[in-house]
């Protein structure tokens, strides 16, 4: 075998190895966005599905994380999503004008579902952070000028917020494990702040 042949064979083997490694570590992104989208994924088997006409910035690092964002166009929705860990999932739906979401999930098997619907010239805002594992959070906003902040730090916590109307604001923080959902529902111009600490019934 000539030196050239040996070189070609070695190059073919190296390319095959790189392709195999890429397939094993592949993450996928399905984008149908008419405005702005920036996606950064590191790790294995992360999935991103982006559709609509707003602004989306997504960072996923780890294994098996999933993000689905659907924005109605034309509008000025903004989504900043950050997931670090494994098997975290977020589903975000935005429609209307001026909606904004900042979400961060760190840990494993955390799930978040957010729905924002704003009237013309409305500006809903939501910031949701989950740290730990097996946490579940949901948020529904409709109307205008709603604000919601949700924070869970622990394992197996569940929380939900529903806002309808105008000028609502809510802050719902849970610390501990296996904390139940208080089911915050707001209609009209109210402000609610709730904090839970510890584990239910004093058990750890």
Biotite code that builds the C-alpha atoms (Angstrom):
import biotite.structure as struc

atoms = struc.array([
    struc.Atom([0.000, 0.000, 0.000], chain_id="A", res_id=1, res_name="UNK", atom_name="CA", element="C"),
    struc.Atom([1.406, 3.379, -0.977], chain_id="A", res_id=2, res_name="UNK", atom_name="CA", element="C"),
    struc.Atom([1.797, 6.275, 1.426], chain_id="A", res_id=3, res_name="UNK", atom_name="CA", element="C"),
    struc.Atom([-1.049, 8.108, -0.390], chain_id="A", res_id=4, res_name="UNK", atom_name="CA", element="C"),
    struc.Atom([-3.350, 5.115, -0.064], chain_id="A", res_id=5, res_name="UNK", atom_name="CA", element="C"),
    struc.Atom([-2.502, 4.763, 3.610], chain_id="A", res_id=6, res_name="UNK", atom_name="CA", element="C"),
    struc.Atom([-3.230, 8.441, 4.141], chain_id="A", res_id=7, res_name="UNK", atom_name="CA", element="C"),
    struc.Atom([-6.593, 8.175, 2.382], chain_id="A", res_id=8, res_name="UNK", atom_name="CA", element="C"),
    struc.Atom([-7.562, 5.107, 4.404], chain_id="A", res_id=9, res_name="UNK", atom_name="CA", element="C"),
    struc.Atom([-6.580, 6.821, 7.665], chain_id="A", res_id=10, res_name="UNK", atom_name="CA", element="C"),
    struc.Atom([-8.549, 9.926, 6.694], chain_id="A", res_id=11, res_name="UNK", atom_name="CA", element="C"),
    struc.Atom([-11.609, 7.819, 5.906], chain_id="A", res_id=12, res_name="UNK", atom_name="CA", element="C"),
    struc.Atom([-11.372, 6.084, 9.276], chain_id="A", res_id=13, res_name="UNK", atom_name="CA", element="C"),
    struc.Atom([-11.052, 9.414, 11.087], chain_id="A", res_id=14, res_name="UNK", atom_name="CA", element="C"),
    struc.Atom([-14.033, 10.891, 9.237], chain_id="A", res_id=15, res_name="UNK", atom_name="CA", element="C"),
    struc.Atom([-16.132, 7.831, 10.081], chain_id="A", res_id=16, res_name="UNK", atom_name="CA", element="C"),
    struc.Atom([-15.181, 8.135, 13.740], chain_id="A", res_id=17, res_name="UNK", atom_name="CA", element="C"),
    struc.Atom([-16.077, 11.823, 13.789], chain_id="A", res_id=18, res_name="UNK", atom_name="CA", element="C"),
    struc.Atom([-19.421, 11.122, 12.108], chain_id="A", res_id=19, res_name="UNK", atom_name="CA", element="C"),
    struc.Atom([-20.195, 8.358, 14.614], chain_id="A", res_id=20, res_name="UNK", atom_name="CA", element="C"),
    struc.Atom([-19.327, 10.616, 17.539], chain_id="A", res_id=21, res_name="UNK", atom_name="CA", element="C"),
    struc.Atom([-21.462, 13.380, 16.074], chain_id="A", res_id=22, res_name="UNK", atom_name="CA", element="C"),
    struc.Atom([-24.432, 11.039, 15.706], chain_id="A", res_id=23, res_name="UNK", atom_name="CA", element="C"),
    struc.Atom([-24.047, 9.858, 19.293], chain_id="A", res_id=24, res_name="UNK", atom_name="CA", element="C"),
    struc.Atom([-23.922, 13.424, 20.614], chain_id="A", res_id=25, res_name="UNK", atom_name="CA", element="C"),
    struc.Atom([-26.395, 14.967, 18.188], chain_id="A", res_id=26, res_name="UNK", atom_name="CA", element="C"),
    struc.Atom([-28.915, 17.561, 19.300], chain_id="A", res_id=27, res_name="UNK", atom_name="CA", element="C"),
    struc.Atom([-31.687, 18.745, 17.002], chain_id="A", res_id=28, res_name="UNK", atom_name="CA", element="C"),
    struc.Atom([-33.286, 22.107, 16.256], chain_id="A", res_id=29, res_name="UNK", atom_name="CA", element="C"),
    struc.Atom([-36.393, 22.685, 14.143], chain_id="A", res_id=30, res_name="UNK", atom_name="CA", element="C"),
    struc.Atom([-36.737, 26.406, 13.421], chain_id="A", res_id=31, res_name="UNK", atom_name="CA", element="C"),
    struc.Atom([-39.499, 28.192, 11.510], chain_id="A", res_id=32, res_name="UNK", atom_name="CA", element="C"),
    struc.Atom([-38.965, 31.757, 12.696], chain_id="A", res_id=33, res_name="UNK", atom_name="CA", element="C"),
    struc.Atom([-39.381, 34.941, 10.664], chain_id="A", res_id=34, res_name="UNK", atom_name="CA", element="C"),
    struc.Atom([-37.738, 37.361, 13.079], chain_id="A", res_id=35, res_name="UNK", atom_name="CA", element="C"),
    struc.Atom([-34.846, 36.488, 15.432], chain_id="A", res_id=36, res_name="UNK", atom_name="CA", element="C"),
    struc.Atom([-33.680, 33.237, 16.974], chain_id="A", res_id=37, res_name="UNK", atom_name="CA", element="C"),
    struc.Atom([-30.401, 32.186, 18.605], chain_id="A", res_id=38, res_name="UNK", atom_name="CA", element="C"),
    struc.Atom([-29.904, 28.602, 19.748], chain_id="A", res_id=39, res_name="UNK", atom_name="CA", element="C"),
    struc.Atom([-26.934, 27.090, 21.552], chain_id="A", res_id=40, res_name="UNK", atom_name="CA", element="C"),
    struc.Atom([-27.031, 23.434, 22.528], chain_id="A", res_id=41, res_name="UNK", atom_name="CA", element="C"),
    struc.Atom([-24.284, 21.370, 24.119], chain_id="A", res_id=42, res_name="UNK", atom_name="CA", element="C"),
    struc.Atom([-24.590, 17.770, 25.223], chain_id="A", res_id=43, res_name="UNK", atom_name="CA", element="C"),
    struc.Atom([-26.602, 14.890, 23.832], chain_id="A", res_id=44, res_name="UNK", atom_name="CA", element="C"),
    struc.Atom([-30.153, 14.446, 22.596], chain_id="A", res_id=45, res_name="UNK", atom_name="CA", element="C"),
    struc.Atom([-31.304, 18.000, 23.284], chain_id="A", res_id=46, res_name="UNK", atom_name="CA", element="C"),
    struc.Atom([-34.257, 19.126, 21.156], chain_id="A", res_id=47, res_name="UNK", atom_name="CA", element="C"),
    struc.Atom([-35.515, 22.587, 20.242], chain_id="A", res_id=48, res_name="UNK", atom_name="CA", element="C"),
    struc.Atom([-38.623, 23.495, 18.243], chain_id="A", res_id=49, res_name="UNK", atom_name="CA", element="C"),
    struc.Atom([-39.113, 27.196, 17.477], chain_id="A", res_id=50, res_name="UNK", atom_name="CA", element="C"),
    struc.Atom([-41.944, 28.678, 15.395], chain_id="A", res_id=51, res_name="UNK", atom_name="CA", element="C"),
    struc.Atom([-43.433, 32.120, 14.988], chain_id="A", res_id=52, res_name="UNK", atom_name="CA", element="C"),
    struc.Atom([-42.314, 35.682, 14.546], chain_id="A", res_id=53, res_name="UNK", atom_name="CA", element="C"),
    struc.Atom([-40.819, 36.973, 17.795], chain_id="A", res_id=54, res_name="UNK", atom_name="CA", element="C"),
    struc.Atom([-37.417, 36.923, 19.468], chain_id="A", res_id=55, res_name="UNK", atom_name="CA", element="C"),
    struc.Atom([-36.095, 33.685, 20.975], chain_id="A", res_id=56, res_name="UNK", atom_name="CA", element="C"),
    struc.Atom([-32.779, 33.033, 22.701], chain_id="A", res_id=57, res_name="UNK", atom_name="CA", element="C"),
    struc.Atom([-32.301, 29.448, 23.853], chain_id="A", res_id=58, res_name="UNK", atom_name="CA", element="C"),
    struc.Atom([-29.407, 27.758, 25.614], chain_id="A", res_id=59, res_name="UNK", atom_name="CA", element="C"),
    struc.Atom([-29.510, 24.085, 26.526], chain_id="A", res_id=60, res_name="UNK", atom_name="CA", element="C"),
    struc.Atom([-26.640, 22.231, 28.138], chain_id="A", res_id=61, res_name="UNK", atom_name="CA", element="C"),
    struc.Atom([-26.776, 18.623, 29.260], chain_id="A", res_id=62, res_name="UNK", atom_name="CA", element="C"),
    struc.Atom([-28.678, 15.589, 28.075], chain_id="A", res_id=63, res_name="UNK", atom_name="CA", element="C"),
    struc.Atom([-32.239, 15.081, 26.901], chain_id="A", res_id=64, res_name="UNK", atom_name="CA", element="C"),
    struc.Atom([-33.506, 18.631, 27.424], chain_id="A", res_id=65, res_name="UNK", atom_name="CA", element="C"),
    struc.Atom([-36.481, 19.754, 25.336], chain_id="A", res_id=66, res_name="UNK", atom_name="CA", element="C"),
    struc.Atom([-37.765, 23.217, 24.477], chain_id="A", res_id=67, res_name="UNK", atom_name="CA", element="C"),
    struc.Atom([-40.826, 24.098, 22.409], chain_id="A", res_id=68, res_name="UNK", atom_name="CA", element="C"),
    struc.Atom([-41.646, 27.731, 21.629], chain_id="A", res_id=69, res_name="UNK", atom_name="CA", element="C"),
    struc.Atom([-44.579, 28.932, 19.547], chain_id="A", res_id=70, res_name="UNK", atom_name="CA", element="C"),
    struc.Atom([-45.052, 32.640, 18.919], chain_id="A", res_id=71, res_name="UNK", atom_name="CA", element="C"),
    struc.Atom([-47.869, 34.234, 16.940], chain_id="A", res_id=72, res_name="UNK", atom_name="CA", element="C"),
    struc.Atom([-46.753, 36.577, 14.174], chain_id="A", res_id=73, res_name="UNK", atom_name="CA", element="C"),
    struc.Atom([-46.620, 39.442, 13.635], chain_id="A", res_id=74, res_name="UNK", atom_name="CA", element="C"),
    struc.Atom([-45.908, 40.438, 17.226], chain_id="A", res_id=75, res_name="UNK", atom_name="CA", element="C"),
    struc.Atom([-43.133, 41.476, 19.601], chain_id="A", res_id=76, res_name="UNK", atom_name="CA", element="C"),
    struc.Atom([-42.847, 38.450, 21.855], chain_id="A", res_id=77, res_name="UNK", atom_name="CA", element="C"),
    struc.Atom([-39.536, 37.789, 23.565], chain_id="A", res_id=78, res_name="UNK", atom_name="CA", element="C"),
    struc.Atom([-38.343, 34.551, 25.137], chain_id="A", res_id=79, res_name="UNK", atom_name="CA", element="C"),
    struc.Atom([-35.062, 33.902, 26.945], chain_id="A", res_id=80, res_name="UNK", atom_name="CA", element="C"),
    struc.Atom([-34.764, 30.238, 27.940], chain_id="A", res_id=81, res_name="UNK", atom_name="CA", element="C"),
    struc.Atom([-31.905, 28.526, 29.732], chain_id="A", res_id=82, res_name="UNK", atom_name="CA", element="C"),
    struc.Atom([-31.882, 24.845, 30.663], chain_id="A", res_id=83, res_name="UNK", atom_name="CA", element="C"),
    struc.Atom([-28.968, 23.100, 32.322], chain_id="A", res_id=84, res_name="UNK", atom_name="CA", element="C"),
    struc.Atom([-29.050, 19.464, 33.380], chain_id="A", res_id=85, res_name="UNK", atom_name="CA", element="C"),
    struc.Atom([-30.921, 16.508, 31.987], chain_id="A", res_id=86, res_name="UNK", atom_name="CA", element="C"),
    struc.Atom([-34.451, 15.721, 30.847], chain_id="A", res_id=87, res_name="UNK", atom_name="CA", element="C"),
    struc.Atom([-35.775, 19.198, 31.570], chain_id="A", res_id=88, res_name="UNK", atom_name="CA", element="C"),
    struc.Atom([-38.661, 20.370, 29.384], chain_id="A", res_id=89, res_name="UNK", atom_name="CA", element="C"),
    struc.Atom([-40.316, 23.699, 28.675], chain_id="A", res_id=90, res_name="UNK", atom_name="CA", element="C"),
    struc.Atom([-43.332, 24.483, 26.495], chain_id="A", res_id=91, res_name="UNK", atom_name="CA", element="C"),
    struc.Atom([-44.011, 28.156, 25.771], chain_id="A", res_id=92, res_name="UNK", atom_name="CA", element="C"),
    struc.Atom([-46.867, 29.691, 23.786], chain_id="A", res_id=93, res_name="UNK", atom_name="CA", element="C"),
    struc.Atom([-47.026, 33.447, 23.219], chain_id="A", res_id=94, res_name="UNK", atom_name="CA", element="C"),
    struc.Atom([-49.611, 35.491, 21.345], chain_id="A", res_id=95, res_name="UNK", atom_name="CA", element="C"),
    struc.Atom([-50.308, 39.196, 21.294], chain_id="A", res_id=96, res_name="UNK", atom_name="CA", element="C"),
    struc.Atom([-47.893, 42.100, 21.608], chain_id="A", res_id=97, res_name="UNK", atom_name="CA", element="C"),
    struc.Atom([-44.996, 42.692, 23.935], chain_id="A", res_id=98, res_name="UNK", atom_name="CA", element="C"),
    struc.Atom([-45.041, 39.416, 25.895], chain_id="A", res_id=99, res_name="UNK", atom_name="CA", element="C"),
    struc.Atom([-41.776, 38.470, 27.587], chain_id="A", res_id=100, res_name="UNK", atom_name="CA", element="C"),
    struc.Atom([-40.521, 35.363, 29.387], chain_id="A", res_id=101, res_name="UNK", atom_name="CA", element="C"),
    struc.Atom([-37.266, 34.622, 31.163], chain_id="A", res_id=102, res_name="UNK", atom_name="CA", element="C"),
    struc.Atom([-36.983, 31.004, 32.240], chain_id="A", res_id=103, res_name="UNK", atom_name="CA", element="C"),
    struc.Atom([-34.145, 29.026, 33.815], chain_id="A", res_id=104, res_name="UNK", atom_name="CA", element="C"),
    struc.Atom([-34.266, 25.377, 34.794], chain_id="A", res_id=105, res_name="UNK", atom_name="CA", element="C"),
    struc.Atom([-31.323, 23.690, 36.484], chain_id="A", res_id=106, res_name="UNK", atom_name="CA", element="C"),
    struc.Atom([-31.331, 20.068, 37.562], chain_id="A", res_id=107, res_name="UNK", atom_name="CA", element="C"),
    struc.Atom([-33.187, 17.044, 36.245], chain_id="A", res_id=108, res_name="UNK", atom_name="CA", element="C"),
    struc.Atom([-36.709, 16.214, 35.106], chain_id="A", res_id=109, res_name="UNK", atom_name="CA", element="C"),
    struc.Atom([-38.116, 19.696, 35.698], chain_id="A", res_id=110, res_name="UNK", atom_name="CA", element="C"),
    struc.Atom([-41.129, 20.641, 33.568], chain_id="A", res_id=111, res_name="UNK", atom_name="CA", element="C"),
    struc.Atom([-42.573, 24.076, 32.843], chain_id="A", res_id=112, res_name="UNK", atom_name="CA", element="C"),
    struc.Atom([-45.590, 25.098, 30.752], chain_id="A", res_id=113, res_name="UNK", atom_name="CA", element="C"),
    struc.Atom([-46.264, 28.765, 30.029], chain_id="A", res_id=114, res_name="UNK", atom_name="CA", element="C"),
    struc.Atom([-49.054, 30.446, 28.058], chain_id="A", res_id=115, res_name="UNK", atom_name="CA", element="C"),
    struc.Atom([-49.107, 34.188, 27.428], chain_id="A", res_id=116, res_name="UNK", atom_name="CA", element="C"),
    struc.Atom([-51.862, 36.004, 25.579], chain_id="A", res_id=117, res_name="UNK", atom_name="CA", element="C"),
    struc.Atom([-51.835, 39.770, 25.447], chain_id="A", res_id=118, res_name="UNK", atom_name="CA", element="C"),
    struc.Atom([-54.172, 42.328, 23.963], chain_id="A", res_id=119, res_name="UNK", atom_name="CA", element="C"),
    struc.Atom([-52.907, 45.091, 21.723], chain_id="A", res_id=120, res_name="UNK", atom_name="CA", element="C"),
    struc.Atom([-50.225, 47.218, 23.435], chain_id="A", res_id=121, res_name="UNK", atom_name="CA", element="C"),
    struc.Atom([-50.160, 44.777, 26.364], chain_id="A", res_id=122, res_name="UNK", atom_name="CA", element="C"),
    struc.Atom([-46.990, 43.699, 28.142], chain_id="A", res_id=123, res_name="UNK", atom_name="CA", element="C"),
    struc.Atom([-47.135, 40.447, 30.107], chain_id="A", res_id=124, res_name="UNK", atom_name="CA", element="C"),
    struc.Atom([-43.943, 39.382, 31.865], chain_id="A", res_id=125, res_name="UNK", atom_name="CA", element="C"),
    struc.Atom([-43.014, 36.107, 33.531], chain_id="A", res_id=126, res_name="UNK", atom_name="CA", element="C"),
    struc.Atom([-39.818, 34.897, 35.170], chain_id="A", res_id=127, res_name="UNK", atom_name="CA", element="C"),
    struc.Atom([-39.713, 31.255, 36.227], chain_id="A", res_id=128, res_name="UNK", atom_name="CA", element="C"),
    struc.Atom([-36.750, 29.486, 37.854], chain_id="A", res_id=129, res_name="UNK", atom_name="CA", element="C"),
    struc.Atom([-36.672, 25.870, 38.996], chain_id="A", res_id=130, res_name="UNK", atom_name="CA", element="C"),
    struc.Atom([-33.680, 24.357, 40.784], chain_id="A", res_id=131, res_name="UNK", atom_name="CA", element="C"),
    struc.Atom([-33.667, 20.718, 41.825], chain_id="A", res_id=132, res_name="UNK", atom_name="CA", element="C"),
    struc.Atom([-35.451, 17.734, 40.335], chain_id="A", res_id=133, res_name="UNK", atom_name="CA", element="C"),
    struc.Atom([-38.949, 16.564, 39.404], chain_id="A", res_id=134, res_name="UNK", atom_name="CA", element="C"),
    struc.Atom([-40.463, 20.026, 39.830], chain_id="A", res_id=135, res_name="UNK", atom_name="CA", element="C"),
    struc.Atom([-43.504, 21.071, 37.782], chain_id="A", res_id=136, res_name="UNK", atom_name="CA", element="C"),
    struc.Atom([-44.706, 24.623, 37.149], chain_id="A", res_id=137, res_name="UNK", atom_name="CA", element="C"),
    struc.Atom([-47.421, 26.141, 34.992], chain_id="A", res_id=138, res_name="UNK", atom_name="CA", element="C"),
    struc.Atom([-48.316, 29.737, 34.198], chain_id="A", res_id=139, res_name="UNK", atom_name="CA", element="C"),
    struc.Atom([-51.212, 31.210, 32.224], chain_id="A", res_id=140, res_name="UNK", atom_name="CA", element="C"),
    struc.Atom([-51.446, 34.942, 31.536], chain_id="A", res_id=141, res_name="UNK", atom_name="CA", element="C"),
    struc.Atom([-54.116, 36.767, 29.559], chain_id="A", res_id=142, res_name="UNK", atom_name="CA", element="C"),
    struc.Atom([-54.910, 40.435, 29.426], chain_id="A", res_id=143, res_name="UNK", atom_name="CA", element="C"),
    struc.Atom([-52.395, 43.197, 29.833], chain_id="A", res_id=144, res_name="UNK", atom_name="CA", element="C"),
    struc.Atom([-49.607, 44.273, 32.187], chain_id="A", res_id=145, res_name="UNK", atom_name="CA", element="C"),
    struc.Atom([-49.587, 40.978, 34.118], chain_id="A", res_id=146, res_name="UNK", atom_name="CA", element="C"),
    struc.Atom([-46.446, 40.021, 36.031], chain_id="A", res_id=147, res_name="UNK", atom_name="CA", element="C"),
    struc.Atom([-45.609, 36.687, 37.602], chain_id="A", res_id=148, res_name="UNK", atom_name="CA", element="C"),
    struc.Atom([-42.454, 35.343, 39.230], chain_id="A", res_id=149, res_name="UNK", atom_name="CA", element="C"),
    struc.Atom([-42.254, 31.675, 40.166], chain_id="A", res_id=150, res_name="UNK", atom_name="CA", element="C"),
    struc.Atom([-39.333, 30.067, 41.977], chain_id="A", res_id=151, res_name="UNK", atom_name="CA", element="C"),
    struc.Atom([-39.016, 26.460, 43.142], chain_id="A", res_id=152, res_name="UNK", atom_name="CA", element="C"),
    struc.Atom([-35.948, 25.138, 44.956], chain_id="A", res_id=153, res_name="UNK", atom_name="CA", element="C"),
    struc.Atom([-36.164, 21.503, 45.957], chain_id="A", res_id=154, res_name="UNK", atom_name="CA", element="C"),
    struc.Atom([-37.487, 18.181, 44.730], chain_id="A", res_id=155, res_name="UNK", atom_name="CA", element="C"),
    struc.Atom([-41.007, 17.250, 43.672], chain_id="A", res_id=156, res_name="UNK", atom_name="CA", element="C"),
    struc.Atom([-42.569, 20.700, 44.079], chain_id="A", res_id=157, res_name="UNK", atom_name="CA", element="C"),
    struc.Atom([-45.672, 21.724, 42.103], chain_id="A", res_id=158, res_name="UNK", atom_name="CA", element="C"),
    struc.Atom([-47.002, 25.232, 41.535], chain_id="A", res_id=159, res_name="UNK", atom_name="CA", element="C"),
    struc.Atom([-49.345, 27.084, 39.182], chain_id="A", res_id=160, res_name="UNK", atom_name="CA", element="C"),
    struc.Atom([-50.395, 30.670, 38.528], chain_id="A", res_id=161, res_name="UNK", atom_name="CA", element="C"),
    struc.Atom([-53.318, 31.909, 36.434], chain_id="A", res_id=162, res_name="UNK", atom_name="CA", element="C"),
    struc.Atom([-53.685, 35.628, 35.727], chain_id="A", res_id=163, res_name="UNK", atom_name="CA", element="C"),
    struc.Atom([-56.595, 37.240, 33.889], chain_id="A", res_id=164, res_name="UNK", atom_name="CA", element="C"),
    struc.Atom([-57.276, 40.928, 33.530], chain_id="A", res_id=165, res_name="UNK", atom_name="CA", element="C"),
    struc.Atom([-54.950, 43.891, 33.844], chain_id="A", res_id=166, res_name="UNK", atom_name="CA", element="C"),
    struc.Atom([-52.215, 45.139, 36.182], chain_id="A", res_id=167, res_name="UNK", atom_name="CA", element="C"),
    struc.Atom([-51.877, 41.828, 38.056], chain_id="A", res_id=168, res_name="UNK", atom_name="CA", element="C"),
    struc.Atom([-48.686, 40.883, 39.873], chain_id="A", res_id=169, res_name="UNK", atom_name="CA", element="C"),
    struc.Atom([-47.706, 37.719, 41.700], chain_id="A", res_id=170, res_name="UNK", atom_name="CA", element="C"),
    struc.Atom([-44.616, 36.238, 43.348], chain_id="A", res_id=171, res_name="UNK", atom_name="CA", element="C"),
    struc.Atom([-44.808, 32.576, 44.350], chain_id="A", res_id=172, res_name="UNK", atom_name="CA", element="C"),
    struc.Atom([-41.727, 31.005, 45.923], chain_id="A", res_id=173, res_name="UNK", atom_name="CA", element="C"),
    struc.Atom([-41.400, 27.448, 47.221], chain_id="A", res_id=174, res_name="UNK", atom_name="CA", element="C"),
    struc.Atom([-38.409, 26.066, 49.110], chain_id="A", res_id=175, res_name="UNK", atom_name="CA", element="C"),
    struc.Atom([-38.265, 22.450, 50.222], chain_id="A", res_id=176, res_name="UNK", atom_name="CA", element="C"),
    struc.Atom([-39.425, 19.112, 48.864], chain_id="A", res_id=177, res_name="UNK", atom_name="CA", element="C"),
    struc.Atom([-42.803, 17.743, 47.744], chain_id="A", res_id=178, res_name="UNK", atom_name="CA", element="C"),
    struc.Atom([-44.602, 21.011, 48.387], chain_id="A", res_id=179, res_name="UNK", atom_name="CA", element="C"),
    struc.Atom([-48.218, 21.117, 47.134], chain_id="A", res_id=180, res_name="UNK", atom_name="CA", element="C"),
    struc.Atom([-49.631, 23.479, 44.551], chain_id="A", res_id=181, res_name="UNK", atom_name="CA", element="C"),
    struc.Atom([-51.397, 26.476, 46.072], chain_id="A", res_id=182, res_name="UNK", atom_name="CA", element="C"),
    struc.Atom([-53.071, 27.288, 42.759], chain_id="A", res_id=183, res_name="UNK", atom_name="CA", element="C"),
    struc.Atom([-52.796, 31.087, 42.605], chain_id="A", res_id=184, res_name="UNK", atom_name="CA", element="C"),
    struc.Atom([-55.607, 32.641, 40.533], chain_id="A", res_id=185, res_name="UNK", atom_name="CA", element="C"),
    struc.Atom([-55.750, 36.391, 39.889], chain_id="A", res_id=186, res_name="UNK", atom_name="CA", element="C"),
    struc.Atom([-58.481, 38.381, 38.175], chain_id="A", res_id=187, res_name="UNK", atom_name="CA", element="C"),
    struc.Atom([-58.210, 42.145, 38.022], chain_id="A", res_id=188, res_name="UNK", atom_name="CA", element="C"),
    struc.Atom([-55.665, 44.391, 39.691], chain_id="A", res_id=189, res_name="UNK", atom_name="CA", element="C"),
    struc.Atom([-54.288, 42.465, 42.631], chain_id="A", res_id=190, res_name="UNK", atom_name="CA", element="C"),
    struc.Atom([-50.851, 41.696, 44.090], chain_id="A", res_id=191, res_name="UNK", atom_name="CA", element="C"),
    struc.Atom([-50.038, 38.397, 45.796], chain_id="A", res_id=192, res_name="UNK", atom_name="CA", element="C"),
    struc.Atom([-46.808, 37.206, 47.401], chain_id="A", res_id=193, res_name="UNK", atom_name="CA", element="C"),
    struc.Atom([-46.591, 33.646, 48.757], chain_id="A", res_id=194, res_name="UNK", atom_name="CA", element="C"),
    struc.Atom([-43.618, 31.798, 50.259], chain_id="A", res_id=195, res_name="UNK", atom_name="CA", element="C"),
    struc.Atom([-43.542, 28.154, 51.343], chain_id="A", res_id=196, res_name="UNK", atom_name="CA", element="C"),
    struc.Atom([-40.561, 26.703, 53.202], chain_id="A", res_id=197, res_name="UNK", atom_name="CA", element="C"),
    struc.Atom([-39.820, 23.196, 54.432], chain_id="A", res_id=198, res_name="UNK", atom_name="CA", element="C"),
    struc.Atom([-41.540, 19.945, 53.571], chain_id="A", res_id=199, res_name="UNK", atom_name="CA", element="C"),
    struc.Atom([-45.272, 19.212, 53.914], chain_id="A", res_id=200, res_name="UNK", atom_name="CA", element="C"),
    struc.Atom([-46.420, 18.032, 57.337], chain_id="A", res_id=201, res_name="UNK", atom_name="CA", element="C"),
    struc.Atom([-42.885, 18.360, 58.648], chain_id="A", res_id=202, res_name="UNK", atom_name="CA", element="C"),
    struc.Atom([-41.606, 15.344, 56.709], chain_id="A", res_id=203, res_name="UNK", atom_name="CA", element="C"),
    struc.Atom([-38.370, 15.357, 54.758], chain_id="A", res_id=204, res_name="UNK", atom_name="CA", element="C"),
])
